[in-house]
Every structure is written in structure tokens, then in C-alpha cells.
Amino acid sequence: MNKQINESIKFLLSEYKRLKMKQKEKKITKEEKETLTKLKSFLGK
């Protein structure tokens, strides 16, 4: 169970970093921007 939680958190962090990079390059879609906002809220960033 802990392994699954750890993998999920790693995935969310990698997705956050990927979307953050796309935002920086100004190539982010509306849906991705919404996801980034939700991830920021969830991760407390």
C-alpha cells in the first residue's frame, strides 16, 4: 500500500513539474492550466 501511495505522489509531482515547464514556455492548454491550478492547491505550492 505504501508503495502505491509513494508512486502516486511521485506521479503528481512529475506532472506538476511538466505542466509548470509548459506554462513557462507558454505552450499550456486551458485544460492543462486547470490541472496545474488543482495540483498547486493539492500539493500546497
C-alpha positions in Angstrom: 0.0 0.0 0.0 2.8 2.4 0.9 4.5 1.7 -2.4 1.3 2.6 -4.3 0.9 5.9 -2.4 4.6 6.7 -3.0 4.2 6.1 -6.7 1.1 8.2 -6.9 2.8 11.2 -5.1 5.8 10.8 -7.5 3.4 10.9 -10.5 1.6 14.0 -9.2 4.9 15.8 -8.6 6.3 14.9 -12.0 3.0 16.0 -13.6 3.2 19.3 -11.7 6.8 19.9 -12.9 5.9 19.0 -16.5 2.9 21.4 -16.5 5.0 24.1 -14.8 7.6 23.8 -17.6 4.9 24.1 -20.3 3.5 27.2 -18.6 6.9 28.7 -18.5 7.3 28.0 -22.3 3.8 29.5 -22.8 2.6 26.3 -24.5 0.0 25.2 -22.0 -3.6 24.5 -22.9 -6.7 25.6 -21.0 -7.2 22.1 -19.6 -3.6 21.7 -18.5 -3.7 25.1 -16.8 -6.8 24.0 -14.8 -5.0 20.8 -13.9 -1.9 22.8 -12.8 -4.1 25.0 -10.6 -5.7 22.0 -9.0 -2.3 20.3 -8.4 -0.9 23.5 -6.9 -3.8 23.5 -4.5 -3.5 19.8 -3.6 0.3 20.0 -3.2 0.2 23.2 -1.3 2.5 25.1 -3.7 
